[in-house]
Amino acid sequence: MEKALAVINQLEKDGLIGRYAIGGAVAATRYIEPIQTYDLDIFILLPISSSGLISISPIFAYLEQLGYKPQGECIVVEGWPVQFLPVYNSLVEEALDRALDVKYGETPTRVLSAEYLAAIMLDTGRPKDHARLLHFFEFRVLDIETLEDIVVRHGLRGNWETFRRRFLNREDL
């Protein structure tokens, strides 16, 4: 994965993407036990074209020129299917803005914090997100005050309350 991250860093340096951070299952493994995943989710800010639109096409074109091949909604970079996910709401924008600077091996990168990953899981609400979020509680990696602040500011109170009622005991918090 380190080689794939080096390529992504070059995309940022070359201006094809703005700030980026690792999200999804790969980011979750920073906080909990490794879990099976198909791809590397990269949340990105994209430059806005003169027409006011954003497009992921220049990223794919650039990477294809370097010999990387598309695979469904991903592009395989150094053996990793990478899914570039443009910022799609204020929660993800804030999560990206507050992503943690880390190193993977010797390669600098960024990863979403546990609390923002949890809030995004609450927002998407898929069964696999709920299962992963339960692991966050099992491993006690969340600052509940920070998570609740994010939840309230981004209109996820209902999702949070439903999740708590269905899946958590008082001692989980």
KOLMI-918238 format. One line per 3 residues: their letters; for each residue x, y negated, z negated of C-alpha. Coordinates in Angstrom, 2 decimals. Last residue first. Layout:
<sites>
a> X,Y,Z; ...
</sites>
This chain:
<sites>
lde> -20.22,-4.36,-26.42; -20.26,-0.57,-26.10; -21.24,-0.24,-29.78
rnl> -24.66,-1.71,-28.98; -25.38,1.07,-26.49; -25.16,0.52,-22.77
frr> -26.68,2.05,-19.63; -30.30,1.15,-18.96; -30.81,-1.79,-21.31
rft> -27.38,-3.30,-20.60; -27.77,-2.92,-16.83; -31.21,-4.55,-16.88
ewn> -29.91,-7.40,-19.04; -26.94,-7.98,-16.72; -29.04,-7.92,-13.54
grl> -31.51,-10.37,-15.12; -28.70,-12.68,-16.29; -27.10,-12.74,-12.85
ghr> -27.74,-16.38,-11.98; -24.13,-17.32,-11.28; -23.47,-19.51,-14.33
vvi> -25.18,-17.01,-16.68; -23.24,-13.98,-15.44; -19.92,-15.84,-15.47
del> -20.46,-16.93,-19.08; -21.58,-13.41,-19.98; -18.39,-11.96,-18.50
tei> -16.20,-14.43,-20.39; -17.96,-13.67,-23.67; -17.77,-9.93,-22.98
dlv> -13.99,-9.90,-22.44; -13.83,-6.69,-20.47; -11.17,-3.98,-20.54
rfe> -12.78,-1.72,-23.14; -11.84,1.52,-21.30; -15.37,2.92,-21.68
ffh> -16.83,-0.49,-20.90; -14.91,-0.77,-17.62; -15.83,2.84,-16.93
llr> -19.52,1.89,-17.17; -18.83,-0.73,-14.50; -17.61,2.00,-12.17
ahd> -20.86,3.94,-12.58; -22.93,0.76,-12.10; -20.95,-0.07,-8.95
kpr> -21.45,3.46,-7.60; -25.20,3.11,-8.18; -25.25,-0.15,-6.17
gtd> -26.01,-3.36,-8.06; -24.28,-5.78,-5.69; -24.52,-8.63,-8.21
lmi> -23.72,-6.47,-11.24; -20.66,-5.11,-9.44; -19.65,-8.69,-8.55
aal> -19.99,-9.63,-12.23; -17.83,-6.66,-13.26; -15.14,-7.54,-10.70
yea> -15.26,-11.09,-12.02; -14.77,-9.89,-15.59; -11.99,-7.45,-14.67
slv> -10.03,-10.18,-12.91; -9.69,-10.14,-9.13; -6.27,-9.19,-7.84
rtp> -3.55,-11.29,-6.24; -0.38,-10.32,-4.40; 3.38,-10.51,-4.74
teg> 5.30,-7.56,-3.31; 8.08,-5.97,-5.38; 6.03,-2.98,-6.50
ykv> 2.55,-4.43,-6.42; 3.08,-7.75,-8.09; 0.43,-9.84,-9.81
dla> -1.16,-13.28,-9.55; -4.63,-13.07,-11.09; -7.68,-14.25,-9.20
rdl> -9.33,-17.46,-10.43; -10.04,-19.01,-7.01; -11.02,-15.61,-5.64
aee> -13.50,-15.03,-8.44; -14.87,-18.57,-7.95; -15.47,-17.95,-4.25
vls> -16.90,-14.51,-5.00; -19.43,-16.01,-7.43; -20.20,-18.97,-5.15
nyv> -21.26,-16.71,-2.29; -19.99,-14.95,0.82; -16.20,-15.23,0.66
plf> -15.01,-13.31,3.71; -14.44,-9.59,3.20; -11.48,-8.14,5.08
qvp> -11.66,-4.34,4.98; -8.27,-2.68,5.14; -7.92,1.00,6.06
wge> -4.45,1.75,4.67; -1.81,3.62,6.72; 0.43,0.61,7.30
vvi> -2.58,-1.50,8.25; -5.67,0.36,9.48; -8.35,-2.14,10.45
ceg> -11.71,-1.86,8.80; -15.34,-2.20,9.89; -15.10,0.97,11.96
qpk> -11.43,1.84,12.39; -9.47,-0.90,14.12; -5.86,-0.09,15.04
ygl> -2.63,-1.81,14.01; -0.03,-2.30,16.75; 1.17,-5.82,15.92
qel> -1.06,-7.21,18.68; -3.93,-5.35,16.97; -3.15,-7.26,13.76
yaf> -3.42,-10.63,15.49; -6.63,-9.67,17.32; -8.17,-8.29,14.11
ips> -7.36,-11.47,12.21; -8.56,-13.69,15.08; -11.89,-11.80,15.13
isi> -12.76,-12.48,11.46; -14.71,-15.55,12.40; -15.88,-18.64,10.56
lgs> -18.10,-21.21,12.19; -18.01,-25.01,11.96; -17.47,-25.49,15.70
ssi> -13.93,-26.72,15.03; -13.27,-23.39,13.33; -13.41,-22.91,9.58
pll> -10.34,-21.20,8.12; -11.26,-18.02,6.29; -11.11,-17.50,2.56
ifi> -10.53,-13.88,1.83; -11.62,-10.93,-0.29; -9.47,-7.92,0.57
dld> -11.03,-4.51,0.01; -8.53,-1.67,0.51; -10.31,1.39,1.82
ytq> -11.69,4.85,1.21; -11.65,4.97,-2.53; -11.34,7.68,-5.15
ipe> -10.82,6.39,-8.65; -7.69,5.63,-10.60; -8.24,5.22,-14.34
iyr> -9.41,1.79,-15.45; -8.13,-1.81,-15.43; -5.73,-2.12,-12.49
taa> -7.66,0.72,-10.87; -10.60,-1.68,-10.53; -8.65,-3.72,-7.98
vag> -8.37,-0.66,-5.73; -12.06,0.09,-6.23; -13.27,-3.29,-5.04
gia> -11.22,-6.47,-4.95; -7.74,-7.51,-3.86; -7.27,-11.23,-3.52
yrg> -6.95,-13.75,-0.69; -6.25,-17.45,-0.24; -6.62,-18.63,3.32
ilg> -6.50,-16.35,6.30; -4.96,-16.71,9.74; -2.68,-19.42,8.34
dke> 0.65,-17.73,9.15; 1.50,-17.47,5.45; -1.88,-15.88,4.72
lqn> -1.50,-13.35,7.51; 2.08,-12.72,6.30; 0.77,-11.92,2.82
iva> -1.61,-9.43,4.46; 1.35,-7.75,6.19; 3.23,-7.55,2.87
lak> 0.08,-6.11,1.28; 0.01,-3.32,3.87; 3.67,-2.54,3.13
em> 2.93,-2.34,-0.61; 0.00,0.00,0.00
</sites>
